[in-house]
């Protein structure tokens, strides 16, 4: 293949939105010549390059949309630190069958016990498995839903959220609540139920959710839906990574408020 024909093929590949094959073409030709590859092997090589590049870009998009906390994966999670964590149960959940089955997962634990790290790592793993994921703090999620009331787009926002395979709601605890928040959260969970898997973390017990959100009756309905078919991880008696973890010597000791 002369240089002119090479350029023509590259241009045509780009017009077909196969830019990775176009960029790899010269290298693939040299590789095929060196290995004395057949035509089919050469074609398989450049197609594999295009598919792999597309897969990587798709993962990058999913991770960007998910908006997960950075540097929180199972690669840097210490499974041996937390004595009250049921590691076997967590590793079963890492297979993500609960996402396939659209089941909720609730994680309870005092501040610093690694709840956010666990859910971020599960979210990262779900993205890599091809699932569409979105991470919110509860405060941010409720504020977004509340803002949508002003331009009457709440239904559209909830519908868009229901299209995710996994919604992560982090940090049910001390929030700045508004009267509309419990109903908005119930609307979201009701629409998403049986369509979307949820992971929710909480530093307070379920009995305290009502006073925290501000409407015990509506909150009871929220809990009822989240607990249906749910997996539960309880690390409320766990150690704090911040004050008792391997880097605690460099961290000022702060007493956690009673839960």
VENCORLIN-V872075 format. One record per pair of residues at least 12 apart in sequence whose C-alpha atoms are under 10 Angstrom apart, sorted by the first residue. I is the first residue (numbers start at 1). J is the second residue. D is the distance in Angstrom with one decimal. If there is no record, write none. Layout:
# VENCORLIN-V872075
i:I j:J d:D
i:I j:J d:D
This chain:
# VENCORLIN-V872075
i:1 j:29 d:9.0
i:3 j:26 d:9.8
i:6 j:22 d:9.3
i:6 j:25 d:8.1
i:6 j:26 d:7.8
i:6 j:29 d:9.9
i:7 j:22 d:9.0
i:7 j:25 d:9.7
i:7 j:26 d:9.7
i:9 j:21 d:10.0
i:9 j:22 d:7.6
i:9 j:25 d:8.8
i:10 j:22 d:4.6
i:10 j:23 d:7.5
i:10 j:24 d:9.3
i:10 j:25 d:7.4
i:10 j:26 d:9.3
i:13 j:25 d:9.6
i:17 j:50 d:10.0
i:18 j:46 d:10.0
i:18 j:47 d:9.2
i:18 j:50 d:6.8
i:18 j:51 d:9.5
i:18 j:54 d:9.5
i:19 j:50 d:7.8
i:19 j:53 d:9.7
i:20 j:46 d:8.4
i:20 j:47 d:9.1
i:20 j:48 d:10.0
i:20 j:49 d:6.8
i:20 j:50 d:5.2
i:20 j:51 d:8.7
i:20 j:52 d:9.3
i:20 j:53 d:6.8
i:20 j:54 d:8.4
i:21 j:43 d:9.9
i:21 j:45 d:9.3
i:21 j:46 d:5.6
i:21 j:47 d:6.9
i:21 j:48 d:8.9
i:21 j:49 d:6.6
i:21 j:50 d:5.5
i:21 j:51 d:9.2
i:21 j:53 d:9.3
i:22 j:46 d:8.7
i:22 j:50 d:9.0
i:23 j:46 d:9.7
i:23 j:49 d:9.8
i:23 j:50 d:9.7
i:24 j:45 d:9.5
i:24 j:46 d:7.0
i:24 j:49 d:7.6
i:24 j:50 d:8.8
i:25 j:42 d:9.7
i:25 j:45 d:9.7
i:25 j:46 d:7.1
i:25 j:49 d:9.9
i:27 j:46 d:9.6
i:28 j:42 d:7.0
i:28 j:43 d:9.0
i:28 j:45 d:7.2
i:28 j:46 d:6.7
i:28 j:49 d:9.6
i:29 j:42 d:7.5
i:29 j:43 d:9.9
i:29 j:45 d:9.9
i:29 j:46 d:9.4
i:31 j:45 d:9.6
i:32 j:45 d:9.0
i:55 j:128 d:9.8
i:55 j:130 d:9.4
i:56 j:128 d:9.5
i:58 j:127 d:9.5
i:58 j:128 d:9.5
i:58 j:130 d:8.6
i:59 j:124 d:9.8
i:59 j:127 d:6.6
i:59 j:128 d:6.3
i:59 j:129 d:8.9
i:59 j:130 d:7.4
i:59 j:131 d:9.5
i:59 j:132 d:9.7
i:60 j:127 d:9.0
i:60 j:128 d:9.3
i:61 j:127 d:9.4
i:61 j:132 d:9.7
i:62 j:124 d:9.3
i:62 j:126 d:9.6
i:62 j:127 d:6.0
i:62 j:128 d:8.4
i:62 j:130 d:8.1
i:62 j:131 d:8.0
i:62 j:132 d:6.3
i:62 j:133 d:7.1
i:62 j:134 d:8.8
i:63 j:123 d:8.8
i:63 j:124 d:7.1
i:63 j:125 d:10.0
i:63 j:126 d:9.6
i:63 j:127 d:6.3
i:63 j:128 d:8.4
i:63 j:132 d:8.7
i:63 j:133 d:7.9
i:63 j:134 d:8.8
i:64 j:127 d:9.9
i:64 j:133 d:9.7
i:64 j:134 d:9.4
i:65 j:127 d:9.8
i:65 j:132 d:8.3
i:65 j:133 d:7.4
i:65 j:134 d:6.6
i:65 j:135 d:8.8
i:66 j:120 d:9.6
i:66 j:123 d:7.7
i:66 j:124 d:8.4
i:66 j:127 d:7.9
i:66 j:132 d:7.4
i:66 j:133 d:5.0
i:66 j:134 d:4.1
i:66 j:135 d:5.6
i:66 j:136 d:8.8
i:66 j:164 d:9.6
i:66 j:166 d:9.4
i:66 j:167 d:8.9
i:66 j:168 d:9.2
i:67 j:120 d:9.4
i:67 j:123 d:9.6
i:67 j:124 d:9.8
i:67 j:133 d:8.6
i:67 j:134 d:6.5
i:67 j:135 d:5.9
i:67 j:136 d:8.0
i:68 j:116 d:9.7
i:68 j:117 d:9.8
i:68 j:119 d:9.0
i:68 j:120 d:5.8
i:68 j:121 d:8.6
i:68 j:123 d:7.2
i:68 j:124 d:7.4
i:68 j:133 d:8.9
i:68 j:134 d:7.5
i:68 j:135 d:5.7
i:68 j:136 d:8.3
i:68 j:168 d:9.2
i:69 j:116 d:8.2
i:69 j:117 d:8.1
i:69 j:119 d:9.5
i:69 j:120 d:6.3
i:69 j:121 d:9.0
i:69 j:123 d:9.7
i:69 j:124 d:9.5
i:69 j:135 d:8.4
i:69 j:136 d:9.8
i:70 j:117 d:9.4
i:70 j:120 d:8.3
i:70 j:121 d:9.6
i:70 j:124 d:9.8
i:71 j:117 d:8.8
i:71 j:120 d:8.9
i:71 j:121 d:8.8
i:71 j:124 d:10.0
i:72 j:114 d:9.9
i:72 j:116 d:8.2
i:72 j:117 d:5.2
i:72 j:118 d:7.7
i:72 j:119 d:8.8
i:72 j:120 d:5.9
i:72 j:121 d:5.6
i:72 j:122 d:9.3
i:72 j:123 d:9.6
i:72 j:124 d:8.3
i:73 j:117 d:7.0
i:73 j:118 d:7.6
i:73 j:119 d:9.0
i:73 j:120 d:6.7
i:73 j:121 d:4.1
i:73 j:122 d:7.6
i:73 j:123 d:8.7
i:73 j:124 d:6.7
i:73 j:125 d:7.9
i:74 j:94 d:9.3
i:74 j:117 d:8.3
i:74 j:118 d:7.6
i:74 j:119 d:10.0
i:74 j:120 d:9.0
i:74 j:121 d:5.5
i:74 j:122 d:7.9
i:74 j:124 d:8.8
i:74 j:125 d:8.4
i:75 j:121 d:8.6
i:76 j:117 d:9.4
i:76 j:121 d:9.3
i:77 j:114 d:8.8
i:77 j:117 d:7.5
i:77 j:118 d:7.9
i:77 j:121 d:8.4
i:78 j:114 d:9.5
i:78 j:241 d:9.9
i:78 j:245 d:9.8
i:78 j:246 d:9.9
i:79 j:91 d:9.7
i:81 j:113 d:9.8
i:81 j:238 d:9.5
i:81 j:239 d:8.1
i:81 j:240 d:9.6
i:81 j:241 d:8.4
i:81 j:244 d:9.5
i:81 j:245 d:7.5
i:81 j:246 d:8.8
i:82 j:113 d:7.6
i:82 j:114 d:8.6
i:82 j:235 d:8.3
i:82 j:237 d:9.6
i:82 j:238 d:6.2
i:82 j:239 d:6.2
i:82 j:240 d:8.5
i:82 j:241 d:8.6
i:82 j:245 d:9.2
i:83 j:235 d:8.8
i:83 j:237 d:9.0
i:83 j:238 d:6.8
i:83 j:239 d:7.7
i:84 j:109 d:9.9
i:84 j:113 d:9.7
i:84 j:233 d:9.7
i:84 j:234 d:7.8
i:84 j:235 d:5.6
i:84 j:236 d:8.0
i:84 j:237 d:6.5
i:84 j:238 d:5.3
i:84 j:239 d:8.0
i:85 j:109 d:9.8
i:85 j:113 d:9.3
i:85 j:114 d:9.7
i:85 j:233 d:7.5
i:85 j:234 d:7.2
i:85 j:235 d:5.7
i:85 j:236 d:9.3
i:85 j:237 d:9.2
i:85 j:238 d:7.3
i:85 j:239 d:9.7
i:86 j:233 d:7.3
i:86 j:234 d:8.2
i:86 j:235 d:8.3
i:87 j:233 d:9.7
i:89 j:231 d:9.2
i:89 j:232 d:9.3
i:89 j:233 d:8.0
i:90 j:118 d:8.7
i:90 j:122 d:9.5
i:90 j:231 d:10.0
i:90 j:232 d:9.8
i:90 j:233 d:7.9
i:93 j:105 d:9.1
i:93 j:122 d:8.3
i:93 j:231 d:8.8
i:94 j:118 d:9.9
i:94 j:121 d:9.0
i:94 j:122 d:6.5
i:94 j:123 d:9.8
i:94 j:125 d:7.6
i:94 j:126 d:8.7
i:95 j:122 d:9.4
i:95 j:125 d:8.9
i:95 j:126 d:9.1
i:95 j:129 d:9.7
i:96 j:122 d:8.0
i:96 j:123 d:9.7
i:96 j:125 d:8.3
i:96 j:126 d:7.0
i:96 j:129 d:8.7
i:96 j:131 d:9.8
i:98 j:166 d:9.7
i:98 j:197 d:7.2
i:98 j:198 d:9.2
i:98 j:199 d:9.9
i:98 j:229 d:9.7
i:98 j:230 d:8.8
i:98 j:231 d:8.2
i:99 j:126 d:8.1
i:99 j:131 d:8.4
i:99 j:165 d:6.9
i:99 j:166 d:6.6
i:99 j:167 d:9.8
i:99 j:195 d:9.8
i:99 j:196 d:7.6
i:99 j:197 d:5.3
i:99 j:198 d:8.1
i:99 j:199 d:9.5
i:100 j:131 d:9.1
i:100 j:165 d:8.1
i:100 j:166 d:9.3
i:100 j:195 d:9.8
i:100 j:196 d:8.9
i:100 j:197 d:7.9
i:101 j:165 d:9.9
i:101 j:194 d:8.1
i:101 j:195 d:8.9
i:101 j:196 d:8.7
i:101 j:197 d:7.5
i:101 j:229 d:9.7
i:102 j:165 d:7.6
i:102 j:166 d:8.0
i:102 j:192 d:9.2
i:102 j:193 d:7.7
i:102 j:194 d:5.6
i:102 j:195 d:6.1
i:102 j:196 d:5.1
i:102 j:197 d:4.1
i:102 j:198 d:7.5
i:102 j:229 d:9.3
i:102 j:230 d:9.6
i:103 j:166 d:9.5
i:103 j:193 d:8.5
i:103 j:194 d:7.5
i:103 j:195 d:9.1
i:103 j:196 d:7.7
i:103 j:197 d:5.0
i:103 j:198 d:6.7
i:103 j:199 d:8.7
i:103 j:226 d:8.7
i:103 j:227 d:9.2
i:103 j:228 d:8.1
i:103 j:229 d:6.2
i:103 j:230 d:5.9
i:103 j:231 d:7.5
i:104 j:166 d:9.2
i:104 j:167 d:9.4
i:104 j:168 d:9.8
i:104 j:193 d:8.9
i:104 j:194 d:9.5
i:104 j:196 d:8.6
i:104 j:197 d:5.4
i:104 j:198 d:4.5
i:104 j:199 d:5.8
i:104 j:200 d:7.8
i:104 j:225 d:9.0
i:104 j:226 d:6.1
i:104 j:227 d:7.1
i:104 j:228 d:7.6
i:104 j:229 d:6.9
i:104 j:230 d:4.7
i:104 j:231 d:6.3
i:104 j:232 d:8.5
i:105 j:119 d:9.5
i:105 j:168 d:9.3
i:105 j:197 d:7.9
i:105 j:198 d:6.1
i:105 j:199 d:4.6
i:105 j:200 d:6.3
i:105 j:201 d:8.5
i:105 j:226 d:8.1
i:105 j:227 d:8.3
i:105 j:228 d:10.0
i:105 j:229 d:9.0
i:105 j:230 d:5.5
i:105 j:231 d:4.7
i:105 j:232 d:5.7
i:105 j:233 d:7.7
i:106 j:119 d:9.9
i:106 j:169 d:9.7
i:106 j:170 d:10.0
i:106 j:198 d:8.1
i:106 j:199 d:5.8
i:106 j:200 d:4.9
i:106 j:201 d:5.8
i:106 j:202 d:7.7
i:106 j:226 d:8.0
i:106 j:227 d:8.0
i:106 j:230 d:7.1
i:106 j:231 d:6.3
i:106 j:232 d:4.9
i:106 j:233 d:6.3
i:106 j:234 d:8.3
i:107 j:119 d:8.6
i:107 j:170 d:9.4
i:107 j:171 d:9.8
i:107 j:199 d:7.6
i:107 j:200 d:6.2
i:107 j:201 d:4.7
i:107 j:202 d:6.3
i:107 j:203 d:8.6
i:107 j:231 d:8.5
i:107 j:232 d:5.9
i:107 j:233 d:4.7
i:107 j:234 d:5.9
i:107 j:235 d:7.5
i:107 j:236 d:9.1
i:108 j:171 d:9.6
i:108 j:172 d:9.4
i:108 j:200 d:8.5
i:108 j:201 d:5.8
i:108 j:202 d:5.0
i:108 j:203 d:5.9
i:108 j:204 d:7.2
i:108 j:205 d:7.4
i:108 j:206 d:9.2
i:108 j:232 d:7.8
i:108 j:233 d:6.3
i:108 j:234 d:4.9
i:108 j:235 d:5.8
i:108 j:236 d:5.8
i:108 j:237 d:9.5
i:108 j:238 d:10.0
i:109 j:171 d:10.0
i:109 j:201 d:7.8
i:109 j:202 d:6.5
i:109 j:203 d:5.1
i:109 j:204 d:7.5
i:109 j:205 d:8.9
i:109 j:233 d:8.5
i:109 j:234 d:6.2
i:109 j:235 d:4.6
i:109 j:236 d:3.7
i:109 j:237 d:7.0
i:109 j:238 d:7.0
i:109 j:239 d:9.4
i:109 j:240 d:9.6
i:109 j:259 d:9.5
i:110 j:173 d:9.8
i:110 j:201 d:10.0
i:110 j:202 d:7.9
i:110 j:203 d:4.8
i:110 j:204 d:7.3
i:110 j:205 d:9.8
i:110 j:234 d:9.7
i:110 j:235 d:7.4
i:110 j:236 d:5.3
i:110 j:237 d:7.4
i:110 j:238 d:7.4
i:110 j:239 d:8.6
i:110 j:240 d:7.9
i:110 j:256 d:8.2
i:110 j:257 d:9.2
i:110 j:258 d:9.0
i:110 j:259 d:7.2
i:111 j:171 d:9.2
i:111 j:173 d:9.6
i:111 j:202 d:9.0
i:111 j:203 d:6.1
i:111 j:204 d:9.5
i:111 j:236 d:8.9
i:111 j:238 d:9.5
i:111 j:239 d:9.3
i:111 j:240 d:7.0
i:111 j:241 d:9.1
i:111 j:242 d:9.0
i:111 j:256 d:7.2
i:111 j:257 d:9.0
i:111 j:259 d:9.3
i:112 j:203 d:9.4
i:112 j:238 d:8.8
i:112 j:239 d:7.6
i:112 j:240 d:4.5
i:112 j:241 d:5.5
i:112 j:242 d:5.8
i:112 j:243 d:8.0
i:112 j:244 d:9.3
i:112 j:245 d:9.4
i:112 j:256 d:9.0
i:113 j:203 d:9.4
i:113 j:235 d:7.1
i:113 j:236 d:7.9
i:113 j:237 d:8.8
i:113 j:238 d:5.9
i:113 j:239 d:5.8
i:113 j:240 d:4.7
i:113 j:241 d:5.9
i:113 j:242 d:8.2
i:113 j:243 d:9.8
i:113 j:244 d:9.7
i:113 j:245 d:9.5
i:114 j:235 d:8.9
i:114 j:238 d:9.0
i:114 j:239 d:9.0
i:114 j:240 d:7.6
i:114 j:241 d:6.9
i:114 j:242 d:9.3
i:115 j:170 d:8.4
i:115 j:171 d:8.7
i:115 j:200 d:9.4
i:115 j:201 d:6.4
i:115 j:202 d:8.2
i:115 j:203 d:8.9
i:115 j:233 d:9.4
i:115 j:234 d:9.8
i:115 j:235 d:8.4
i:116 j:137 d:9.8
i:116 j:168 d:9.7
i:116 j:169 d:9.7
i:116 j:170 d:6.8
i:116 j:171 d:8.0
i:116 j:200 d:9.6
i:116 j:201 d:7.4
i:116 j:202 d:9.7
i:118 j:201 d:9.6
i:119 j:135 d:8.9
i:119 j:168 d:7.2
i:119 j:169 d:9.0
i:119 j:170 d:8.1
i:119 j:199 d:7.0
i:119 j:200 d:8.3
i:119 j:201 d:8.0
i:120 j:135 d:7.9
i:120 j:168 d:8.3
i:120 j:170 d:9.4
i:120 j:199 d:9.9
i:122 j:166 d:9.9
i:122 j:168 d:9.5
i:122 j:199 d:9.2
i:123 j:135 d:7.8
i:123 j:166 d:7.8
i:123 j:167 d:8.8
i:123 j:168 d:7.7
i:123 j:199 d:9.2
i:126 j:165 d:8.9
i:126 j:166 d:8.0
i:127 j:165 d:9.7
i:127 j:166 d:9.4
i:130 j:165 d:9.5
i:131 j:164 d:7.8
i:131 j:165 d:5.8
i:131 j:166 d:7.3
i:132 j:163 d:8.2
i:132 j:164 d:5.1
i:132 j:165 d:5.1
i:132 j:166 d:6.4
i:132 j:167 d:8.7
i:132 j:196 d:9.9
i:133 j:161 d:9.6
i:133 j:163 d:9.5
i:133 j:164 d:5.8
i:133 j:165 d:6.0
i:133 j:166 d:4.8
i:133 j:167 d:6.0
i:133 j:168 d:7.7
i:133 j:196 d:9.8
i:133 j:197 d:9.5
i:133 j:198 d:9.9
i:134 j:161 d:8.2
i:134 j:164 d:7.0
i:134 j:165 d:8.6
i:134 j:166 d:6.5
i:134 j:167 d:5.1
i:134 j:168 d:6.2
i:134 j:169 d:8.8
i:134 j:198 d:10.0
i:135 j:166 d:8.5
i:135 j:167 d:6.1
i:135 j:168 d:4.7
i:135 j:169 d:6.3
i:135 j:170 d:7.6
i:135 j:199 d:9.3
i:136 j:167 d:7.9
i:136 j:168 d:6.1
i:136 j:169 d:5.2
i:136 j:170 d:6.1
i:136 j:171 d:9.0
i:136 j:200 d:9.8
i:137 j:168 d:8.0
i:137 j:169 d:5.5
i:137 j:170 d:4.5
i:137 j:171 d:6.0
i:137 j:172 d:8.1
i:137 j:175 d:10.0
i:137 j:200 d:9.5
i:137 j:201 d:9.4
i:138 j:168 d:9.0
i:138 j:169 d:5.5
i:138 j:170 d:5.7
i:138 j:171 d:6.0
i:138 j:172 d:6.1
i:138 j:173 d:8.6
i:138 j:174 d:9.8
i:138 j:175 d:7.9
i:138 j:185 d:9.3
i:138 j:200 d:8.9
i:138 j:201 d:9.3
i:138 j:202 d:9.8
i:139 j:169 d:9.1
i:139 j:170 d:8.7
i:139 j:171 d:8.1
i:139 j:172 d:8.3
i:139 j:173 d:9.4
i:139 j:174 d:9.1
i:139 j:175 d:6.1
i:139 j:176 d:7.3
i:139 j:177 d:8.2
i:139 j:181 d:9.6
i:140 j:169 d:9.4
i:140 j:170 d:9.6
i:140 j:175 d:9.8
i:141 j:169 d:7.8
i:141 j:170 d:9.5
i:141 j:181 d:9.7
i:141 j:184 d:9.8
i:141 j:185 d:8.7
i:142 j:175 d:9.8
i:142 j:176 d:9.8
i:142 j:177 d:8.5
i:142 j:178 d:9.0
i:142 j:180 d:9.0
i:142 j:181 d:6.1
i:142 j:182 d:8.7
i:142 j:184 d:7.3
i:142 j:185 d:7.0
i:143 j:176 d:9.6
i:143 j:177 d:9.1
i:143 j:178 d:9.2
i:143 j:181 d:8.2
i:143 j:184 d:9.9
i:144 j:157 d:8.8
i:145 j:157 d:7.3
i:145 j:158 d:8.0
i:145 j:180 d:9.4
i:145 j:181 d:8.1
i:145 j:184 d:6.7
i:145 j:185 d:8.2
i:145 j:188 d:9.0
i:146 j:178 d:8.7
i:146 j:180 d:7.2
i:146 j:181 d:7.1
i:146 j:184 d:7.5
i:146 j:185 d:9.8
i:149 j:180 d:9.6
i:149 j:184 d:9.6
i:154 j:184 d:8.6
i:154 j:187 d:9.6
i:154 j:188 d:9.5
i:155 j:187 d:9.0
i:155 j:188 d:9.0
i:155 j:191 d:9.7
i:157 j:188 d:9.1
i:158 j:184 d:9.2
i:158 j:185 d:9.7
i:158 j:187 d:7.9
i:158 j:188 d:5.7
i:158 j:189 d:9.0
i:158 j:190 d:9.9
i:158 j:191 d:7.5
i:158 j:192 d:8.2
i:159 j:188 d:8.4
i:159 j:191 d:7.6
i:159 j:192 d:8.3
i:161 j:188 d:8.1
i:161 j:189 d:10.0
i:161 j:191 d:9.3
i:161 j:192 d:7.8
i:161 j:196 d:8.8
i:162 j:188 d:7.8
i:162 j:189 d:8.7
i:162 j:190 d:9.8
i:162 j:191 d:6.8
i:162 j:192 d:4.9
i:162 j:193 d:8.6
i:162 j:194 d:9.9
i:162 j:195 d:6.9
i:162 j:196 d:6.2
i:162 j:197 d:9.5
i:163 j:192 d:8.2
i:163 j:195 d:7.8
i:163 j:196 d:7.3
i:164 j:192 d:8.9
i:164 j:195 d:8.5
i:164 j:196 d:6.3
i:164 j:197 d:8.4
i:164 j:198 d:9.9
i:165 j:192 d:9.5
i:165 j:195 d:7.5
i:165 j:196 d:5.0
i:165 j:197 d:6.1
i:165 j:198 d:8.6
i:166 j:192 d:9.8
i:166 j:195 d:9.3
i:166 j:196 d:5.7
i:166 j:197 d:4.7
i:166 j:198 d:5.7
i:166 j:199 d:7.5
i:167 j:189 d:10.0
i:167 j:192 d:9.2
i:167 j:196 d:7.0
i:167 j:197 d:6.3
i:167 j:198 d:5.0
i:167 j:199 d:6.4
i:167 j:200 d:8.5
i:168 j:197 d:8.5
i:168 j:198 d:5.8
i:168 j:199 d:4.7
i:168 j:200 d:6.0
i:168 j:201 d:8.4
i:169 j:198 d:7.4
i:169 j:199 d:6.1
i:169 j:200 d:4.8
i:169 j:201 d:6.7
i:169 j:202 d:9.1
i:170 j:199 d:7.8
i:170 j:200 d:5.7
i:170 j:201 d:5.0
i:170 j:202 d:7.1
i:170 j:203 d:9.7
i:171 j:200 d:7.5
i:171 j:201 d:5.3
i:171 j:202 d:5.2
i:171 j:203 d:6.7
i:171 j:204 d:9.1
i:172 j:200 d:7.5
i:172 j:201 d:6.1
i:172 j:202 d:4.4
i:172 j:203 d:6.4
i:172 j:204 d:7.1
i:172 j:205 d:9.4
i:172 j:206 d:9.6
i:172 j:208 d:9.8
i:172 j:209 d:7.7
i:172 j:212 d:8.5
i:172 j:213 d:9.0
i:173 j:201 d:8.9
i:173 j:202 d:6.0
i:173 j:203 d:5.5
i:173 j:204 d:5.7
i:173 j:205 d:9.0
i:173 j:208 d:8.6
i:173 j:209 d:7.7
i:173 j:212 d:7.0
i:173 j:213 d:9.0
i:173 j:259 d:9.8
i:174 j:202 d:9.7
i:174 j:203 d:8.6
i:174 j:204 d:8.6
i:174 j:209 d:9.6
i:174 j:212 d:6.7
i:174 j:213 d:9.0
i:175 j:212 d:7.1
i:175 j:213 d:7.7
i:176 j:212 d:8.7
i:176 j:213 d:8.6
i:176 j:214 d:10.0
i:177 j:212 d:7.5
i:177 j:213 d:6.0
i:177 j:214 d:7.0
i:178 j:213 d:7.9
i:178 j:214 d:7.6
i:178 j:215 d:9.9
i:179 j:213 d:8.3
i:179 j:214 d:6.8
i:179 j:215 d:7.7
i:180 j:213 d:9.5
i:180 j:214 d:9.2
i:180 j:215 d:9.3
i:181 j:213 d:7.0
i:181 j:214 d:8.2
i:181 j:215 d:8.9
i:181 j:218 d:9.9
i:181 j:219 d:10.0
i:182 j:210 d:8.8
i:182 j:212 d:9.8
i:182 j:213 d:6.0
i:182 j:214 d:7.1
i:182 j:215 d:6.4
i:182 j:216 d:8.8
i:182 j:217 d:9.3
i:182 j:218 d:6.2
i:182 j:219 d:6.3
i:182 j:220 d:9.9
i:182 j:221 d:9.6
i:182 j:222 d:8.2
i:183 j:213 d:9.8
i:183 j:215 d:8.6
i:183 j:218 d:6.6
i:183 j:219 d:8.3
i:183 j:221 d:9.7
i:183 j:222 d:8.9
i:184 j:218 d:9.9
i:185 j:213 d:9.7
i:185 j:218 d:9.2
i:185 j:219 d:8.8
i:185 j:222 d:7.5
i:186 j:218 d:7.2
i:186 j:219 d:7.7
i:186 j:220 d:9.7
i:186 j:221 d:7.2
i:186 j:222 d:5.4
i:186 j:223 d:9.2
i:186 j:225 d:8.7
i:186 j:226 d:9.9
i:187 j:222 d:9.0
i:188 j:222 d:9.6
i:189 j:221 d:9.8
i:189 j:222 d:7.2
i:189 j:223 d:9.8
i:189 j:225 d:7.3
i:189 j:226 d:7.8
i:190 j:221 d:9.4
i:190 j:222 d:8.3
i:190 j:225 d:7.4
i:190 j:226 d:9.5
i:193 j:225 d:7.5
i:193 j:226 d:8.4
i:193 j:228 d:9.5
i:197 j:226 d:9.8
i:197 j:230 d:9.8
i:198 j:226 d:7.9
i:198 j:230 d:9.2
i:199 j:226 d:9.2
i:199 j:230 d:9.5
i:199 j:231 d:9.3
i:199 j:232 d:9.8
i:200 j:226 d:8.7
i:200 j:232 d:9.7
i:201 j:232 d:9.9
i:201 j:233 d:9.3
i:201 j:234 d:10.0
i:202 j:234 d:9.8
i:202 j:236 d:9.5
i:203 j:235 d:9.6
i:203 j:236 d:7.7
i:203 j:259 d:7.5
i:204 j:236 d:8.7
i:204 j:258 d:9.9
i:204 j:259 d:6.2
i:205 j:236 d:9.0
i:205 j:259 d:8.1
i:206 j:219 d:9.4
i:206 j:220 d:9.0
i:206 j:223 d:7.6
i:207 j:219 d:9.7
i:207 j:220 d:9.1
i:207 j:223 d:9.8
i:208 j:259 d:9.6
i:209 j:222 d:9.6
i:209 j:223 d:8.6
i:210 j:222 d:9.7
i:210 j:223 d:9.5
i:236 j:259 d:9.0
i:240 j:256 d:9.2
i:242 j:254 d:8.8
i:243 j:255 d:8.6
i:243 j:256 d:9.5
